[in-house]
Amino acid sequence: MSDAAHAHDEHGHHAHPTGIMRWLTTTNHKDIGSLYLFFALIMLFVAGSMALLIRAELFQPGLQLTNPDFFNQLTTMHGLIMIFGVIMPAFSGFANWQVPLMLGAPDMAFPRMNNWAFWVLPVAAFFLMVSFWLPGGAVAGGWTMYPPLFIQGGISYDLTILAVHIMGLSSIMGSINIVTTILNMRAPGLTLMKMPLFCWTWLITAYLLIATMPVLAGAVTMLLTDRNFGTHFFNAAGGGDPVMFQHIFWFFAHPEVYILILPAFGIVSQVIPTFARKPLFGYASMVYATASIAILSFIVWAHHMFTVGMPVTAQLFFMFSTMLIAVPTGVKVFNWVATMWKGSMTFETPMLFAIAFVCLFTIGGFSGLVLAIAPVDIQLHDTYYVVAHFHYVLVSGALFAIFAGLYYWLPKWTGHMYNETLGKWHFWLSVIGMNIVFFPMHFLGLAGMPRRIPDYALQFTEFNQIATVGAFIFGFSQLILLVVVLKTIKGGEKATTQVWEGAEGLEWTVPSPAPYHTFETAPVLK
Amino acid sequence: MVGAALATSQSALADYGYNLQVPASKVAHDVFQLHNFIMLVCLGIFVVVFGAMFYSLLKHRKSVGHKAAHFHENTTVEVIWTVIPFVILMGMAYPAAKVVIDMKDTSNPDMTIKVTGYQWKWGYDYLNDGISFYSNLSTPREQIIGTAAKGEHYLLEVDEPVVVPVGKRVRLLITANDVLHSWWVPALGAKQDAIPGFIRDSWFKADKIGTYRGQCVELCGKDHGFMPIVVEVVSEEDYKAWVAKKKGTAVVAAADNTKTFDTAELVERGEKVYQANCAACHQANGLGLPGTFPPISGSKVATGPIADHINLVLNGKPGTAMAAFAGQLSDADIAAVVTYQRNAWDNKMGDAAQPAAIASARGGAAEAAAPAAQ
């Protein structure tokens, strides 16, 4: 979020394009980081509005605002956009800004590919969004795209497949860039095991993306040919198998859920030591835990499919392997708590979000453990309990970590301190709102309310009403975030180079705002 | 705050509304116990870990003058907190595995019911007693759109419930006709996806006489939220009486297939069949939903040759949501609904299909199915 005028002061000697062309043609990691973050911010409000419409419909039994088909379009698009349009681009934005700054590198390894990786994203978002106005409406088969339902839909289903391909392409390009940058462009003396944990988590995430995005591409291509070219990959009448899609999809999508959380672990592991004024506890075990989670993520996929009717041995294998994930995840939580232990803590907004992350992500982890137990999962599968679980890990997990990182690095990016009072309002309203939305959903799921339904039986009314009230509190409090970000870009108290008293790392050695070009000569590590 | 909320959920463990439904079968009971056990373990861990964290948040803050220590690793501690969770997990895995093995054991059933998911209703075939029927949502449309007060079992009521005897091991063979569905009755602890082209099985043995309600739990399109499941668990004698009654209705229904009706009778019967089977997509006014489900009022099929119309209803249209009704409706019902569609709304065709015509179209349909479906 460095401003254009500043860039020109620094680089008057280049013939820089201005206006829109500057952003379209930029190969600067800071510009591209900002583009990713702005894109994610806009999409957060787009997909968030869909969530509010969903919650408004569910405020009481009966159909009030939507019809069932449009409701399914909303849930599907909310999921797809939040995952591929908000969380993933936001993490890419952090990676673009921070990885070169943290490594002492002048830019990403492949600046032009970096530009492409971003600019294909708005195209994919256009394909997704435009389908709302096409005959039959947007895709309504769930973000998981299960056939045969997905085979039945209209033109928007083909457009969604195209959009998924483009987003996959973007992720692969971004990941290759991050892997290459981290492995080749670290400042002399910055060994892998000295690298900030954020870089480690992104390195592992990038490998997960490179490994699994082609799998998703294969799965949706098979859907495309089943839909249009008469193949029968997933049609039993032609010798195919609809459950095969689920195996392939979740072989991608389980690593994907760690793609959505590992960079969050990285951000939180930068924030907590800063405000505890104490080094991260168990750095090496954090790295090993992250790697273990990534490796385990490839052998647990069928825990999303306990109700398809697998053989008993498969049920047991996937139950045990899934439960194992609790071990490295537990190590991480213990390490964060140990980092705070006997520190000298202050509670600025980034730290508040990081603490809420540790606590609430763990609740999502516990419900994950409950769901790992196959017999319990069979009762809870496809109910609101699952909705509660993944929103605890994705909202109070991934999204809160993104907020923590945003408040943490915004002064470095803009050169201004954000408004701490507004930041605290944003935090408290978000954390309270978020719990009011999602905690009652555990009870709804336990009591037997299926997910993805536009209307429900009367005994589910009270908890749904509470959840809807919470959703509006949570949703509207994000406008505070918007105000904070815009105000901080425009002005505010000047940030120092160090910004935070306890901050350590190369990014805190460059001035605030970080100049357009940094580390053109490699820094010397103390 | 979250801790308090968790505690509330724990103190209300057995209350309906905060925990799994009151179990009515051994499997559901085992799952209930397993869930309570795991929740208690999680709660214990939560209190220990976050007790430590909140203690630290209070005591180790700069504002109370706490100076930061500088330790950053301790191998002993790190090994301990890797091993302890592992041991706890093994303690959870053992009872869980026992329940998994029990759930998957579908051998030695007392009776077997084949369950078929359709968009958007359930079909049941009692393989031992030779009974077949469909089970549709019976909540009136007016309650859903809010022009009538909602009944006690809003959205959880059907026209034809599944009836089973108490204390018998019921094996379910579950499949689907079109897309994925999932059959779930929470209190009985049975949930199994219904997969078109494949048959999966599940089982339950109901402990108590009563009515148990569930829903489809796999997204299956527009009316996914409107295909409930109702299981009536009755005594052995009541079950026998029910079987006899169902067989009686089946004989009456079969007799209709050889009758000749006049057009007015067919239209009257056809309207009921239409509301139960067609109106979800093509709408009560026959106009469909533009872009998703085509209209019947004024359509080429309903105003064209009657043989093509019958073929489409019998065989469906592959690759779309239009199902083949040959296996779902009797000759008399298909004759009635075709006649109704050709004479309702703007379609004033004035012709009628008789059950005999459907029977002969079925005979020819076997070879002609593929071209007819185009």
Interface residues (C-beta under 8 A of the other chain):
Chain A: P61 G62 L63 Q64 P68 D69 N72 L134 P135 G136 G137 A140 G141 G142 Y146 P147 P148 L149 I151 Q152 G154 N235 A236 A237 D241 P242 V243 A276 R277 K278 P279 L280 F281 G282 Y283 A284 S285 T307 V308 G309 P311 V312 Q315 L316 M319 F320 M323 L324 A326 V327 G330 V331 V333 F334 N335 V337 A338 M340 W341 K342 G343 S344 M345 T346 F347 I355 V358 C359 L360 T362 I363 F366 L369 V370 I373 A374 P375 V376 I378 Q379 H381 D382 T383 I432 N435 F439 H442 F443 L446 A447 G448 P450 R451 R452 I453 P454 D455 Y456 A457 L458 Q459 G502
Chain B: M1 V2 A5 L6 S9 Y16 G17 Y18 N19 L20 Q21 V27 A28 D30 V31 L34 H35 I38 M39 C42 I45 F46 V49 F50 A52 M53 S56 L57 H60 R61 K62 S63 H66 K67 A68 A69 H70 F71 H72 E73 N74 V77 E78 W81 T82 P85 F86 L89 M92 A93 A96 A97 V99 V100 I101 M103 K104 Q143 I144 I145 G146 K150 E152 H153 Y154 L155 L156 I174 D178 V179 L180 S182 W184 P186 G189 K191 Q192 D193 I195 P196 G197 F198 R200 D201 S202 R213 G214 Q215 C216 V217 E218 L219 C220 G221 K222 D223 H224 G225 F226 L289 P290 G291 T292 G319 T320 A321
